[in-house]
Amino acid sequence: MFTCPVDNSLTLLVDAPSLIYRALFSTPDTIRTRQGAPINAAYGFLGMLARLIADNDPDYVALAADDNWRPEWRVELLPSYKQQRAEPGSQQEQSEELLAPQVPIAYDLLSKCGLNVIGHPEFEAEDIIGTLAARAPGKVAIFSGDRDLFQLVEDPKTVVLYPVRGVSKIDVVDERFIEDKYGIPGRAYRDYAVLRGDPSDGLPGVRGVGEKLAETLIVKHGNIDKIVELAEAGEQGQAMAKVKKDIDYVKRAVEVVTIRTDVPLPEIDITRPRDFDSDGVIAEAKDLGLQGRVRSLVSALKGTT
């Protein structure tokens, strides 16, 4: 457990892969180190992180890493899970090649600022975030462009900061946002995703069940457990017949889509760092072409922006 005695504190949890991928595609690759190597992803990432910290003023902050973005246990349950991203020549593979030299640089600078980048070899960043959010006693703000994390939204404790344009325009996703946008109860996004599917994650969904039918089923029956129960009991209707036909998929998809909140992480102090060698880390960033961005991050952490 973390030592966070102030119940009205704010914990900012950042989906690091989501943020650095966004930085890769939004920051020109003409930004380079003194040696001429591309450093645009790290440059954009550090700048956006500084903005997030300055705008939200958290008491606690941590970044989640994708030590394994396609865990074997999820693939065993659903072989199509993120399969297209694993194909040779996929955008995922190309992006990883571009990021490979930059991510360690960015994470090392974060470490020197006292920030924790937390991962686990058997889990995705979303599972790290789910676990950290469950441990936080105060309010939680999660930054991610991954809508799967909408399932963690819980009024008034947890919101998702969903990027619309960089980090300058963000949707604050709470239960009301989910209700208004998807027409479902605010805590039912996981069930909606299971029924509707998500091609980007290799989740086909229930055959013949799209957004509107998924919405109708959830509004009528409340949650996926009740829908499965009724389908197995022979509930009449075309929608239930579709669910029953794909009942094995539904059960497996629930396990795959559910964000874990019990990842075995060690005790980690995620108190927002304010007392560290700022001059040293800024100096180290100079040759990398990141001095200005690191200076902004230092100012945000110390609250001097």
N, C-alpha and C positions, 0 to 999 in steps of 0.2 A: 504494500500500500504506500501511497505518497503521503507526505506530511503537508497537508494543506488545511490549516486550522480555520481559515476565514470562509464561512459558508457563502458569502456573497461575492466571492472571488470569481474571476473569469479565466478559464483555460482555453488557449488557442491551440488547436491541433491542425497541422498543415499536412495535406497529402502531397508529399515532396515530389513524387513522380508526376502527378497531375500538374503541379506548378512549373516544374522544369521542362516538361513537354510543351506547355503553353509558351514558355519563354523561348524555346528552340524555334518555334514557328512564327513568333511575333517579333523577334529581335534579329536585325540583319546580320548575316554571317561575315560582313565586312568588319565587325568588331573583333579585334584580334589582340593577342599578346604582343609584347615587344619582339618576340621571336617570329611572329607572323602566324601563329596557330589560332584557329577560330576559338573564341571564348564567349560567343554571343549568348549561348544558353545559360551559362553561369552568370553572365552580366545581367541578363533580364531576370533571372531567378532571384538573385540577391536584391535587386531593386524592388521587385514586387513583394518579396518577403518583408523588406524594410517598410514598405507602404502598409502592409497588413498589420504589422506590429504597431506602427505609429497610429493607424486609424482605430485599432481595437483596444490598445493599451492593456494587454492581458497581464495577469499576475503570474500565470504559468504558461509555458509555451513548449511545444515539442513538435518534431517533424517525423512523419512515418515514412519508412522506406519500403520498396517492393523487393525484399530479398528473394522472393519467389512470386512472380506475377501469375504463374499458372501451376499452383500446387498439385501434386500428384493425387492427393486424396479427392480433390474436386474433379480432376480428369477421370478418375476411376468411377465416380458417380455419374459423370456426364462427359463422355469422350469428346463431344463437340465444343466443350468449354474453351473459349478463346483459341480454338484450333486455327482459325484463319490468320490470327496474329503470329502463330508459330510457323507458318509456311515460309520457306526460303524466298527471300526477296520481298517479303511483306513490308508494309510501312513501319510496323513495329521493329523489324530487324534493321531496316535502314536508319531509323531514328536511334536505335541503341548504338549503332556504329558511330553516329555523329556525337552522341552523348558520352560514349565510353571514356574519352580523355577529360571531359569537362566535369562530370559528376563528382569524381573524387576530389577535384580541386575545390568545388563549391562546398562539399561536405566537410572538407578539412578546415576551410575558413570558418564554417559554422561552429565546428568543434572548438576552434581557438577563441571564438566569441562566447563559449560556454553553452552553446545550444546542442541539444541532443537530437541526433537522427537515429530513430529506433526501428529495427527490423527483426525478423525472425525467419530462419531458413525454411519453415514449413507453412508460412502464412503471407498473405498479401498486405499491402499498406492499409487497406480498409479494415482488416482484422486488428491491426495494431491500433488504429484509431478507435475502433469499437471497444477495445479493451481499455485504452486510456480514458475514453469518455465514461465508461462504466465506473472507473476508479475515482474520477474527479468529483469532489463533494459540492462544488459550486456550479456556476453556469459554464456551458461549453459552447464554443464556436468552432465549427469544423470548416476549413477551407478545402474545397475539392470541386473539380469539374466532373466527377463521377456521380451520376444520379443514384447509383446503388446506395450511397450513403444517406439518401433521404429516409431510409428505413430507421435511421438512428434519431430522427427528429422527435423531440418530446417536449411539449410545452410544460412549464416555462424553462426547463433545464437546458435543452440542446437544440441548436439551430445549425443549419448548413449555410455557409457563405458560398453561393454558386456563382462563378464568374460569367458575366455577360460580355464584358470587354475588359480584358486584362484583369487588374484588380481595382480599376478606377470605377467600374460599374458592376455592382454585385447584387444579386437577388438574395435577400435574407429569407431562407426557406424555413418556415415554421409550419405548424399543423394547418393553419388557415391557408397558407400558400398552397399546400398539397391538396386541400379540399377544393380550393377555387380552380386550380389548374387541371386536376385529374378527376374531380367529381367523386372522390373516395374519402373515407375517414382519414384523418391526418396521420395515423400510425399504421396505415395499411399499404404503404408503398411496396414493401417486399412481396406481399400477396399479389398485388397488381402486376408486378414485374414477372412473377412466376407464370401467371395466366397469359399475359400478353406476349411475353418473350422479349428478347433483346438481341437482335442479330449481331450487334457489335461485340457481344460477349459469347456468341455461339449458342444462345438460348433460343430454341425455336418457338417456345410457347406451346400452349394447347392448340392443336390443329382446329382451325375454324373459329378461334376466339381472338378477336382483336381488342383494341382499346375500349370500345363502347361496351362490348359484351363482358369484358373483364370488369369494367366499372359496375355494370348491372349486377353481376354475380356477387361482388363484394358488398355493394350497398344493400342487397337483399338479404345476404346470409352472414355478413359481418367479417368473416376471416376465412383463410384457406383451410384451416382445420375443419371448420363446419362444412365447407363446400365439399371437401374430400369425404367426410362422414356421410353426407347426404347422397353423394354420387355413388358410393359403395353400397348404400342402403337401397339404391334403385329409385331415387327421386326422379319424377317424371319431368320431361321438358328437353328440348333440343340442346340447350346449353349444358345441362347436366349430363346428357348423353355424350357430348364431346369430352367433358372432363373425365367421365368414367372410362372412355376409350383410351385416354392418355393418362390414366391414374398413376401408372408406374413412373412415367416421366414427371408428373407433378410432385410426387413424393421425393424423387431424387433431386429435382430442381429446387425444392424448398431447402434442402440441406446445402446445396451449392450456393444459392443466392443469399442465404442467411449470413450476415456478418458476424463473425465470432467476437465474443466479449470476454473470452476466457483464455487468451493466448498466454502461455507461461512466461511472462516477462519478469525480469528481476526488479527489485526495488530501485527506482530511478528518481533522482531529484530533478523535477522539471520547472523549478522556480525560475522565473525570468531572470537571466543573468544581467547584472549591472556592474559588477566589480571584476573586471578582467583587463588584460594588457591590450588596451585598445590601440595604443601607438604601435605596438609590435605587429598586430594583425593588419593594420592599415599599411604599414611599411612593407609587409610581406606581399600584400595585394598589388603593390605598385608595378612590379615587373610583369604581372599578369594582366595589366590593363583594367584592374578591378578596384583601384584605389578609391575612386569616387563612390562606387556602389557599396563597398565595405564601410566607408565613412558614413554613408546614409544608414546602413544597418546598425552600426555602433550608436549613432545618434538616436535611432528609434528605440534600441534596447535601453539606453541610459535615460531616455525621456527628455532629450535636449533638442529635439527637432522643433 
